[in-house]
Amino acid sequence: MKEPTKSDHSRPSNRWRLQDAKARFSEVVRRAQQRGPQRVTLHGRDAVVVVRADEFDRLRRPISGGDIVAVLAKSPLADVNFERMTIKSPIRNVSL
């Protein structure tokens, strides 16, 4: 294993240069599973992110009405009661 260089110490633990990610791919995958998303850079810019499969599936799942209800139920304002006001407009007959 190579000796860490100064640039290695300044690199966040979740960011990998492409050449390092290729050489240590199994470590990138292991860290993604244990520590969360791992960013891979190409020419100094973020190119891809390696994430756990279940996290990717969660991100790709469409948001449903049930998801919105669940989020609202967990809200700190979930216990606030409010009155729903309905306004009934007069209906008129129109000849066509």
C-alpha positions in Angstrom: 0.0 0.0 0.0 1.3 3.4 -0.9 2.3 6.1 1.6 -0.4 8.8 1.9 0.6 12.0 0.3 -0.3 15.5 1.3 -3.1 15.6 -1.3 -4.6 12.4 0.2 -4.9 14.1 3.5 -6.8 17.1 2.0 -9.2 14.9 0.1 -12.5 14.3 1.8 -12.9 10.6 2.7 -15.9 10.3 0.3 -14.1 11.7 -2.7 -12.0 9.7 -5.1 -10.0 10.6 -8.2 -11.0 8.3 -11.1 -7.6 6.6 -11.2 -7.7 5.9 -7.5 -11.3 4.7 -7.6 -10.4 2.2 -10.4 -7.4 0.9 -8.5 -9.3 0.6 -5.2 -12.9 -0.1 -6.5 -13.7 -2.7 -3.9 -12.8 -0.2 -1.2 -15.0 2.4 -2.9 -17.9 0.0 -2.9 -17.3 -1.0 0.8 -17.2 2.6 1.9 -20.4 3.3 0.0 -22.1 0.5 1.8 -20.8 1.5 5.2 -20.3 5.2 5.2 -22.6 6.5 2.5 -22.2 7.9 -1.0 -18.7 8.1 -2.6 -18.0 10.7 -5.2 -15.6 10.0 -8.1 -14.0 12.9 -9.9 -12.8 13.2 -13.4 -10.4 16.1 -14.2 -11.1 17.6 -10.7 -14.9 17.7 -11.2 -17.5 15.4 -9.7 -18.4 12.8 -12.4 -20.4 10.0 -10.6 -21.5 9.0 -7.2 -21.4 5.4 -5.9 -24.3 4.6 -3.6 -25.9 1.6 -2.0 -28.3 -0.2 -4.2 -31.2 0.2 -1.8 -30.5 4.0 -1.6 -30.5 4.2 -5.4 -33.8 2.3 -5.6 -35.3 4.6 -3.0 -34.2 7.7 -5.0 -35.6 6.2 -8.3 -39.0 5.3 -6.9 -41.7 7.8 -7.9 -43.2 9.9 -5.1 -46.8 8.8 -4.3 -49.6 10.4 -2.5 -48.9 8.0 0.4 -45.4 9.3 0.6 -46.7 12.9 0.9 -49.2 11.9 3.6 -46.4 10.1 5.5 -44.1 13.1 5.4 -46.9 15.4 6.6 -47.8 13.0 9.4 -44.2 13.2 10.7 -44.2 17.0 10.5 -43.9 19.0 13.8 -47.2 20.6 12.7 -49.0 17.3 12.3 -51.1 18.0 15.4 -52.3 21.4 14.3 -56.0 21.4 13.5 -57.4 23.6 10.9 -60.9 24.1 9.5 -61.4 23.5 5.8 -63.4 26.2 4.3 -65.4 25.5 1.2 -67.0 28.2 -0.9 -70.0 27.3 -2.9 -70.5 29.3 -5.9 -74.0 30.0 -7.3 -74.8 27.9 -10.3 -76.7 29.4 -13.1 -78.3 27.8 -16.1 -76.9 28.8 -19.5 -78.6 28.1 -22.8 -76.3 26.8 -25.5 
